[in-house]
Amino acid sequence: MATKTPLSLAEFLALPEHPRGLRMELDQGELIVSPPPKYRHTKVATSLFRKIDAFVTAHGLVRFSLRKPAMF
């Protein structure tokens, strides 16, 4: 049985962007690759964001953003 060598954060950050837009993340040294979201997923997520944002704005609540989280 083959064993996997865990990736360091530096090795992960040195990886090139995936040409087909696959999402890559590092979980405890393991590289996890996921396909990009489909059109319907993006449409639903955008609609949900707009509704939540409208509610938050109308009620003077804390605003949020869809920016990418910072790397630690």
N, C-alpha and C positions, 0 to 999 in steps of 0.2 A: 504494500500500500504506500502510495506517495505521500510525503508530508509537505505541507505548505510552509514557506518561509514568510513570516510576517513582514509587512512593509513598514518602514518608519515614516513619520510625517514628512521628513525631507524627501524621501523617495516618492511618496505620493504626490507632493507638490511639484516634483520635477516631471511627472508624467505629462505627455502632451494632451491637448483637448481631443476628445474622441471625435473622429470625422463624421459620424452619423448622429451626433448629438446625444449619445447615451450619457446618462447621469452616472458619475463615478463618485463613490464615497468610501471613506476609510472607517472601519468599525473594529476597534481593538486589533489593528494590524492587518485585518482582512479587507481586501479590495472587493467592493460590492458594486456591480454594474447593473443599472436598471434602464429600461427603454424610456425615451421621452414620453410625456403624457400625450394621449390622443386628443384630437380636436374637441370631442365632446367633454372630456375632463376639463380642458382649459376653459371652455365656454361656461360650464357649470361653476367652476371655481371663480371666474370673473364675475358672474352674476351674483354669487353668494357674497363676494367681497363688496360689491357695490351696495347690496342691500344692508349689510352690516355697517358699512361706512355711512350710509344715509341715516341709519338709526342712531349711530354714535354721534354724528354731527347734530342731528335734530335734538338730541337730549344733552348736548354739551359734555359728553363723556370723553375719556381719553382716546386719542386717535392712534391708529396703528399704521404700519407700512408693510409693503410687500418686498422691501429690500432684502437682499441676501444677508443672512447672519454673519457676523464677524468670525474669522478663523481664530481659534485659540491655540 
